Amino acid sequence: MKKMSLKLVLFCLCLWRLDGDADAVESLMEGDPVTLHTCHVKVMDNDRIQWWFENETSLIAEMNVTANSVTVNDNYDRRFRGRLEVNRQTGCLTITNIRTEHAGRYGVQTNHSIDTFIVNVSVRLPVPVISSNSTNCSSSSSSSSYCSLVCSVLNVSHVTLSWYKGNSLLSSISVSDRSISLSLPLEVEYQDKITYSCVLNNSIINQTQHLDISQLCHTCSDSVHCCGSTGAVIRLVLSALVGVATVIFLVHDFRSRRAEQDHARIPSPQT
């Protein structure tokens, strides 16, 4: 009785999908594989299983159950070349290394049903880059000075770029279908100890970059210390060069004087 009930549920599910507005939806990332499953229970109940993309006349794979043969028509659409596999036991279609160009509506037709699938494919998101826009340093004694930052990403679409202070959203910017570069500014206090993060996300995943204020926002004392240390090294190197040059000059002068004295001691030949 339970087995019959299960078959009845599966049969009803197949009929429900035939209404046209109940497509199964698959959301994937680029590079992932996807397996589209047939709705029927037994493959041997069907003489032929046909898979299509976008419309019923665009066949991309076919399985002849009686002849136990599988035909992959990836020459019909070069986007699928070398990516299609049909399981001989289940009739399921697998698309490997999927790309955004493979997104769309798929269908499978058997003797008893037609199932349809909507496949959504998103590109893998880059990690946002946080950089400093501040040209001046802040006095360590000033408590109201701010550091200007910008979070940016290149060549993205269908994403949202956001700044968070802890778990609170501060600002965000979105892009829809065009592939563009996004940037989002932020000002923080130099001595702020709260955690900030820049988040890039779409409907599937997100990428987060945490802000290290000490690395990007420097006080004037830090700058002076840095520059002072560099200047000291430069002065030390110059002093060493001057010392070496002085020694060389003295040695050369000493040898010249010695040569002149030796030359003066040599008696002149008498004629």
Buried (B, 14 or more C-beta within 10 A) or exposed (E): EEEEEEEEEBBEBBEEBEEEEEBBEBBBBBEBEBEBBBBBEEBEEBEBBBBBBEEEEBBBBBBBBEEEEBEBBBEBBEBBEEBBBBBEEBBBBBBBEBBEEBBEEBBBBBEBBBBBBEBEBBBEBBEBEBEBEBEEBBEEEEEEBBBBBBBBBEEBBBBBBBBBBEEEEEEEEEBEEEEEEBBBEBEBBBBBEEEBBBBBBBEBEEBEBEBEBEEBBBBBEBEEEEEEEEEEEEEEEEEEEEEEEEEEEEEEEEEEEEEEEEEEEEEEEEE
